[in-house]
Amino acid sequence: LAPGLAVTHSNLGDTLAQFGEFSEAIDELRRAIQLAPNNGYANRALAQLLAQQGRDAEAEAAFTEAIRRRPMDWLLHSASGSFYLVRKRLPEAEAAFLKARELTPDNNIVLRLL
């Protein structure tokens, strides 16, 4: 284990989540973000895991912070749109999906979500 590498913590977080160790997975993803704040994967994974755990306020804050750090990351915008869509927050979902489409206008994944 290389404790100073963000990817180590991201991978460990993924593995822990797969085994149902959600609290520890969240801790590892947060550590990955501390080491590499602009790591799009770790930011998105943290927000999505928090959402899956029903920790909506924390998930929304994580998405907001991730997008602040990586405003040009269409996948973060798309993931936040899905977060809002599931919660029937349609104006926020539409805005997120439109931003994702703006960033990647020919992406079929995004186009299907609109």
C-alpha positions in Angstrom: 0.0 0.0 0.0 1.4 3.4 -1.0 -0.4 5.7 1.5 0.7 8.9 -0.2 -0.9 8.0 -3.5 -4.5 9.1 -4.1 -5.1 6.2 -6.5 -4.3 3.8 -3.7 -7.0 5.3 -1.5 -9.5 5.5 -4.4 -9.0 1.8 -5.2 -9.2 0.8 -1.6 -12.4 2.8 -1.3 -13.9 1.0 -4.3 -13.0 -2.4 -2.9 -14.3 -1.6 0.6 -17.6 -0.4 -0.9 -17.9 -3.6 -2.9 -17.6 -5.6 0.3 -20.2 -3.4 2.1 -17.7 -1.5 4.2 -19.3 1.8 3.4 -18.0 4.0 6.2 -14.4 2.9 5.6 -14.9 3.3 1.8 -16.1 6.9 2.4 -13.0 7.6 4.6 -10.7 6.2 1.9 -12.3 8.3 -0.9 -12.1 11.4 1.3 -8.4 10.6 1.9 -7.9 10.3 -1.9 -9.4 13.7 -2.4 -7.2 15.2 0.3 -4.2 13.9 -1.6 -5.5 14.9 -5.0 -8.3 17.4 -4.8 -8.9 17.4 -8.5 -9.2 13.7 -8.9 -12.5 13.5 -10.8 -13.0 9.8 -10.1 -12.6 10.0 -6.3 -14.8 13.1 -6.2 -17.6 11.4 -8.2 -17.3 8.1 -6.4 -17.5 9.8 -3.0 -20.6 11.8 -4.0 -22.3 8.7 -5.5 -21.5 6.5 -2.5 -22.9 9.1 -0.1 -26.0 9.2 -2.2 -26.3 5.4 -2.3 -26.1 5.5 1.5 -29.0 8.0 1.7 -26.8 10.8 2.9 -28.3 13.2 0.5 -27.1 16.5 2.0 -23.5 15.2 2.1 -23.8 13.8 -1.4 -25.1 17.1 -2.7 -22.3 19.0 -1.0 -19.8 16.5 -2.4 -21.1 17.0 -5.9 -21.1 20.8 -5.5 -17.5 20.8 -4.3 -16.4 18.3 -7.0 -18.0 20.5 -9.7 -16.3 23.6 -8.2 -13.0 21.8 -8.5 -13.6 20.4 -11.9 -16.2 22.6 -13.7 -15.4 21.2 -17.1 -15.9 17.5 -16.1 -19.0 16.5 -18.0 -19.3 13.2 -16.1 -19.6 15.0 -12.8 -22.4 17.2 -14.2 -24.1 14.1 -15.6 -23.7 12.2 -12.3 -25.1 15.1 -10.3 -28.0 15.3 -12.8 -28.8 11.7 -12.1 -28.6 12.4 -8.4 -31.2 15.1 -8.7 -33.4 13.2 -11.1 -33.7 10.2 -8.8 -34.8 12.7 -6.1 -37.3 14.3 -8.5 -35.5 17.6 -8.3 -36.2 18.2 -12.0 -34.9 21.8 -12.4 -31.6 20.9 -10.9 -31.4 17.7 -12.9 -32.1 19.5 -16.1 -29.5 22.2 -15.4 -26.9 19.6 -14.7 -27.7 17.6 -17.8 -27.7 20.7 -19.9 -24.3 21.6 -18.6 -23.0 18.1 -19.3 -24.4 18.4 -22.9 -22.7 21.8 -23.3 -19.4 20.3 -22.3 -19.8 17.2 -24.6 -22.4 18.0 -27.2 -22.1 14.8 -29.2 -22.1 12.4 -26.2 -25.0 10.0 -26.6 -25.0 9.2 -22.9 -25.8 12.8 -22.1 -28.3 13.2 -25.0 -30.3 10.2 -23.8 -30.7 11.8 -20.3 -32.3 14.9 -21.6 
